């Protein structure tokens, strides 16, 4: 059900780091021993090399330009031995990072980023990107407390990297800080929606998994209901409704869950057809059982040779007889309309035959006669939704407050939300950076 996403690929990370960091290479004054030009201090953080460090800095700069890793290693060793000021140490760490990029050594890259950030000399305009990559390295190393620290710093510095929220959320969750992870996810979800974008599915999937592990089932369903706004797909409906089934002990509500599963195209395997058919058979709804089995056969979920379903289809067809043809007259009898249980049951039979519009007055009669308000209001809403009266359906669902409230909310989501394409199976943590490399 759930897939783990990846941290940024090493090749993409190196390319972005190289581009971003070369923009803040040693200032001209350090390389050429000239006084900085006006305005350069703001651009380069006012970095300057000490007299003893300058020769090594020149060598490191030249080796980096030539992409000569061996020469850079030698110059770096010299520079680390002569670095005495905070600026010297920052610049040495910068070239240590270049060495890590040249050698594709993420350990060196991570160490260099730490040294640069901890120096206090990082140019303000680079705090977001440096902290993001440091956090990304920490996340990959499963050092979640450090990842949280760096990613929060990246966020505070105004990072526009789209996967900061995803990595930060997952770091909190892996560190056992479920509330912070959940809050991060919800804030990112609403920010994406406010910007007219579909949130990453990982912002739903990972918190849902954490809430499941904590057995916080109501919150699981809360978040899965929100997820359907952005991922209105049969597979997501299936996942959501199976969790609802697991939390339910009432057969009548179970039948309503399966009806919603069928309405959303989420019935994909034989077992759910078998359970749905058993519940509808027990509820004395042969028309619904027959329609269900035929639909399962048409979709090839139920094989034509399935003996158990074939036997059930035969028995329910016989039981059905001419029931449908007699329903219309029966539905109009005063004795039917004045008895809430009979009126509601007749409405259920109409629904079983797909006659949703005909079921509506029967459910209304059940309510008028003093029947179970939540039950018949909910089923009235379903009949209205299935007959195309979406406004009436939403008004009915809004009145449901009992054990079917969750199902009423899910039907409302179905009405309000257009079908969407599936999410990618495993989105990289930084797709924008990946595209910059052409990978």
N, C-alpha and C positions, 0 to 999 in steps of 0.2 A: 504493500500500500504506500509506503513512504520511501523516498529516495534521498540520499544525502547529496548535497551539492559539493562542488569542489572549490578549494581556494584558487586564487589566480594562478594559471599555468606559469611555469618558470620563464619560458621564453617571452611571454607577453609582459611579465613583470620586469624583466631585465630591460626590454625595449623602452618601456615607459619610464623606468627609473633613469635610464641613460639619457633620454630626452629631457626629462624634468630636471635632473640634477646638473647636467652640463650647462643649463641656463644659469646656474649659480656657481660655476667653477670659480677658482681663485680670482679675485679681482685683479684688474690690470696693475694696480699699484704694488701688489705682492709679487707679480711675475716680472715686472719691468723696473721695480724700485722707483716708480713715479708717484707723485702725489695724486690721490684720487680726484677725478673730475667732479665738478659740482653736480649733486644729485646721485652720484654713484653709491654713496653710503646707504641710501634708502634702498637701492636696487640690490646691492650685494650684502646687506646687513652690516656694512662698515667693517668688513674683515680686513685685517692686515697682518702680514707675516713679520715675525721678529727677525732681526739681522742674522742670527745663527740658524734660523730655519729656512731662510730664503733660498740658499743653494739647493737644498733637497726639494723644495717646492718647485723650483724650475725644472729639475729632473723629473719629478712626478708628472708635471704638466706635459712635458715633451713625450714621456713614455705613454701617457694616456692618449695623446694625439696620434701617436704612431701605433697604438693598440699593441704595444710590446709588453706583455704580461711579465716577462722575466725582468726587464729593465724597471718596470713599475714596482715589482716586489723589492728589488734592491734599493730603489730610491725611497720606497715607503719605510723600509727598515731603518735607513739613514734618518728619514724625517721623524719617525717616532722617537728616535734617540735624541733629537735636537729640539723637539717641540716643547716649549716651556710656557707659553701663554694659552689662554682659552681659545684664541683665534688659531694659533698653531695647531692645537689639538683637534679643533673642528676641521681644519683643512686637511690634516693627516687622515682623519676619519673619512672625509669626502673621497680622498684618493684610495683609501682602503675599500670603499664601496665600489669605485671604478675597477679595482682589481677583482673584487668578487663578481662583478658583472662580466669582465673579460674571461674569467675562469669558470663562469656559471656555478659559482660556489655560494649557495644561499646562506650557509652558516656565516661566511665572511660578510655577506651583504647585511645580514641581520645584526651582526656585531657592530658594523660600521654605522648603521642607522641609529642604533642605541647610543653610540658615542656622540654622534652629531646632535641628536635630540637632547641628550643629557648634558651637553656642553652649555646649553643656554644661549648659544650663538646662532641658532637656526634662523634664517630670514623669515619674517612673519608670513610672507607669501608662500613659503614652502612647508609650513607646519602641517597643513592638511594632507598633502601628498606623502610627506615623510612619515607622519603618524599612521596613515592608512597602510602603507607598505610594511611598516614595523608591526602593526597589528595583524596584518595578513600573515606575516612570517610566524608570529606568535600563535595565531590560530592554527596554522599548519603543524606547528610543533605541539599542539594541544596544551599550550600554556595559556589557559583561558583568562586567569586574572590579569596577566600582562596584555592579552589581546583586548580585554575590556578597557584597560587604562589607555592604550594607544588609540583604539577606535573611538572612544569617547572624546579624546583630544582631537582626533581628526574631525569629528562631528562639530565640536566646539569651534574649530578653526574654519568651518564653512565648507567642508569637503562636499563636492558634488558627485563623488564616486557612488553610483547607484547601489552598490552592494555593501556599503557601510552598514545600513540597517540590518541586512540579512546576517552578516558576520557577527555584528554586535549582539543581535538577538540570540544567535546560536551559541556564542561565547557565554552569555549569561545563563542560558539553559544548561549548557555542559558544566558550568560552574555550580549548578544547583540553585541558582537564583531565578526561580521560575517566575516570580512576580515581575521582576525587572525585565526578563525576557519577553513576557507576555505584554507588558506595557510598551516595550520597544516595538514589538510586532504590530500592535494595534495603532500606534502613532504613525508608523511607516505606511500601514495599509491606508489609513485615512488621508495621509499626505499624498499618496499616489493617486487615490481616487479624486481628491480635490484638484489635482493637476491634470485630470482627464486621462490618467494612465491606469492600466490594469496592474494591480500589485503582484509582485512575485509570489508564486504559489508556495514557496518555502516559508513565507511569512505566516502562512496558515499551517502548513504541514508540520513544521518542527514544534510549534507550541501545542498543537493538537496531540502530537506524540507524547510530549512532556506531561500534558494534562491527563492523558490516558494512563501513563505510568503512575501518576498520583491518584488515580481513581476518582478524578473530578469530572464525572460523566456529564453533569449538567453544563459545565463550562465547555466541555468538548463539543457538545451539541450547539451551544451558543456560537462557538467559533466556526463550526462546520456550516451553520446556517449563514453566517457572514460570508464564508468562502463561496457558497453557491451564488452570491451576487456577482462574483467575478469569474467563477468556473462552473457555469450552469451546464453540466455535461452528465450523461447517464452514469459514467463511472463514479463521479463525485456524489451524485444522488444515491447510488448504490452503497457507497461507503457510509454516507450519512444515515441512511435509513436502516442499515444493518446495526449501527450503534443504537439507534432508537429501538430496534427490535430487542436487542440484548438488554435494554433497560426496562422493557415492558413485560408485564405478567398477565395482562388482560387480553383475552381472546378477541373481543370486539375491537379493541384498539389495534391489536395485531392485524386484523382484517383491514382496518383503515390504513395502516402502514403499507401493507402489500398493495392496496389499491393505488396509493400514491406512487409506489415503486413502479407499478405497471404504467401509470399515466406519464411518468417521466422517462420511460424506456430503459429503466434500470434493472429489469428482470433479465438476467443473462445466463442463468444456469438452472439445471433441473431441480435442485433442492428447493429453491424459492417457489417454483411452480407447484411442487408437491405440497409444501406447507400452506401456501395460499389456497390451493384446491381443497385441502383438508378442512381449513377454517370455513370456507364458503359452503362446503358440503354440510358441515355441522350446523351452520346458520340457516340451512334449508334454502339455499339459493342456487338451484340447479342451472338456471339460465346463465349465471355468472361463471359457474364451474365449466360448463360447456364452452362458453366464449373464451375462457382462459386457456383451456386445453387446445382449442383450435388455433389460438394465437401462438401458443408455444410450438405447435407443430409447424405452423406457417413460417416461423422464424428459425426452424430447425434446431431449437433447443430441446424439444421433445422429439425423439426419433419416431418415425412411423411405426416401427416394430416394438415400441415400448409397451409391454403387456399390461403393466399396472395402470398406466394412463389410458390405454385402450379400453380396459375393463371399466375404469371410472367414467370414461366418456360415454360408454354404452349405458351404464346404469343411470347416469344423470340425464342423459337424453330421454330415457324412458320415464324417469321421474318428472322431467319437465313437461312432457306431454303437450297439451294445448294451453299451458299456463299463460303464455304471453297473450294469446288471443282473448283470454277472459279477463286480463288485468284491467283493460280500459273501462269496462262496465263495472267491475268490482271497485275500482278507484273512485267512482262517482257515487257510490252508495252512502247515504247518510250514516249508516252504521259503521262504515269504514272511516269516514272523516271525523266522526265524533269520538272515536277510540284512539288515543294517542299511540298506543303500541301497534295497533292494527294499521293505522295510517302510516306510521313510520316504516313498518315492515313492508307494506305495499310499495312505499317509495324505494326501499332497498331492492325489492324485486325489479322495479322499473329500471333502476341503475344497472342491475345485473344484465339486463337486455340492451343496455346502451340508450335507454329512453330517458335521458337526463332531464329534458324539459318537462316531461310528464311527471317526473318525481318531485319537482319543485312544489306544486300545490299540495302534494301529500305531506311533505315535510312541514310546510307552513300549517297545515291542518293539525299535525301532531303537536306543534308548538301551541297553537291556539287552544287545543284541547287539554293543555296542561302537562304535556309530556316533558321528558328530560331535556331541559333547555340547552345544555352544552352539546349533548349528543345530536339532537335534531338540528340545531343551528349549524353545527359543524358539517353535517351531511347535506344540509341545504346549501351551504357554501360550495361544497364539492360539486353538487348537481348544477349550481349556477355557473361555476367555473367551466365545467365540462360542456355546458350548453352555450357558452360564449358570453354569458352575462358577467364580465369581469368586475364591473363596478359593484353589482349586487353581491358577488362572491366575496369581494374584499370587505364590504360592509358586514356581511355575515361573519366572516372569519375574525373580524375585529371584536366581535362580541363574545368569542369563545374564551373562557377563563379557566376551565377545568383541566383534566388530564390530556385533553386534545389540543390544548393551547399551542404546544410545540408544532403539531401537525398543521394547525391553522396558519402559523407563521411560515411554515415551509411552503404551503400552498400559495401564500401571498408572494413569497419569493419567486415561485414558479410563474405566477401571473406577471410579475413586474420585470422579470429578467429574461432577456433574449438568450438563446443558446449561444455558447461560445466555443472557440477552438480549444483543444487540450493544451495544457502547459507543456513546455519542453521537458523531457524525461529528467534531465539533470543539467540545469543551467550553470555555466561557469560563474564564479564569484565576481568576475569583473569583465563582462562581455565588451564594454566600451574599449578597454585597454587591449583586449584580444584582437579586436578588429584593427587596431593601429598597427599590428604586426603583419596583418594579412593572413593570420592563422585561424 
